[in-house]
């Protein structure tokens, strides 16, 4: 179980730390752990599953896939660094 910071989430998935903070305040978004008032972490596998769940696509920023960002095409969220089998 690898923990990742909001900064690493932003780099890997193109979701800003500010958007993650907004989701936490609203009670939506992926599960997270808060160890101190200033330390938040996500479990990489849990975040990936949440990110790829089509039910969550409406929360994700829409990006043009030509810019190398994430895509919500066909209700399935994909990321250029994510390998999708099948």
C-alpha positions as CSV (number, residue, x, y, z in Angstrom):
1,X,0.0,0.0,0.0
2,X,1.8,3.1,-1.3
3,X,0.7,6.5,0.0
4,X,0.9,9.5,-2.3
5,X,0.7,13.2,-1.5
6,X,-1.7,15.6,-3.2
7,X,1.4,17.0,-5.1
8,X,2.2,13.6,-6.5
9,X,-1.5,13.1,-7.4
10,X,-1.4,16.4,-9.3
11,X,1.7,15.2,-11.2
12,X,0.4,11.7,-12.0
13,X,-3.2,12.4,-12.6
14,X,-3.4,16.1,-13.6
15,X,-5.8,16.9,-10.7
16,X,-4.6,20.0,-8.8
17,X,-4.0,19.9,-5.1
18,X,-6.6,22.7,-4.8
19,X,-9.3,20.6,-6.4
20,X,-8.4,17.7,-4.1
21,X,-8.7,20.1,-1.1
22,X,-12.1,21.3,-2.4
23,X,-13.3,17.7,-2.7
24,X,-12.2,16.9,0.9
25,X,-14.2,20.0,2.1
26,X,-17.2,18.9,0.2
27,X,-17.0,15.3,1.3
28,X,-16.6,14.0,-2.2
29,X,-13.6,12.5,-4.1
30,X,-11.3,9.6,-3.3
31,X,-10.7,8.3,0.2
32,X,-7.8,10.0,2.0
33,X,-5.9,9.8,5.2
34,X,-5.1,12.9,7.3
35,X,-2.3,12.2,9.8
36,X,-1.9,15.8,11.0
37,X,-3.7,19.0,10.2
38,X,-1.2,19.6,7.4
39,X,-0.5,16.1,6.1
40,X,-2.9,14.4,3.7
41,X,-2.2,11.2,1.8
42,X,-4.0,9.0,-0.7
43,X,-3.5,5.3,-1.2
44,X,-2.2,5.0,-4.8
45,X,-4.3,1.9,-5.7
46,X,-7.5,3.3,-4.1
47,X,-7.0,6.6,-5.9
48,X,-6.4,4.9,-9.3
49,X,-9.6,2.8,-8.8
50,X,-11.6,5.9,-7.9
51,X,-10.1,7.9,-10.8
52,X,-11.0,5.1,-13.3
53,X,-14.5,4.6,-12.0
54,X,-16.9,6.1,-14.7
55,X,-19.3,7.1,-11.9
56,X,-16.7,9.7,-10.9
57,X,-16.1,11.2,-14.3
58,X,-18.4,14.2,-13.6
59,X,-16.1,15.4,-10.8
60,X,-13.0,15.4,-13.0
61,X,-11.9,18.4,-15.0
62,X,-12.6,17.8,-18.7
63,X,-9.4,18.0,-20.7
64,X,-8.6,17.6,-24.4
65,X,-6.8,14.3,-24.8
66,X,-4.5,16.0,-27.4
67,X,-2.9,18.0,-24.6
68,X,-1.7,14.8,-23.0
69,X,-4.1,15.1,-20.0
70,X,-6.7,12.9,-18.6
71,X,-9.8,11.9,-20.6
72,X,-13.3,11.0,-19.6
73,X,-14.3,9.8,-23.1
74,X,-16.9,7.1,-23.2
75,X,-17.5,7.4,-19.5
76,X,-14.2,5.8,-18.7
77,X,-11.5,8.0,-17.3
78,X,-8.0,7.3,-18.7
79,X,-4.7,8.9,-18.2
80,X,-1.9,8.9,-20.7
81,X,0.4,7.0,-18.2
82,X,-2.3,4.4,-17.4
83,X,-2.3,1.0,-19.1
84,X,-5.8,-0.3,-19.7
85,X,-6.1,-4.0,-20.4
86,X,-8.8,-5.3,-22.6
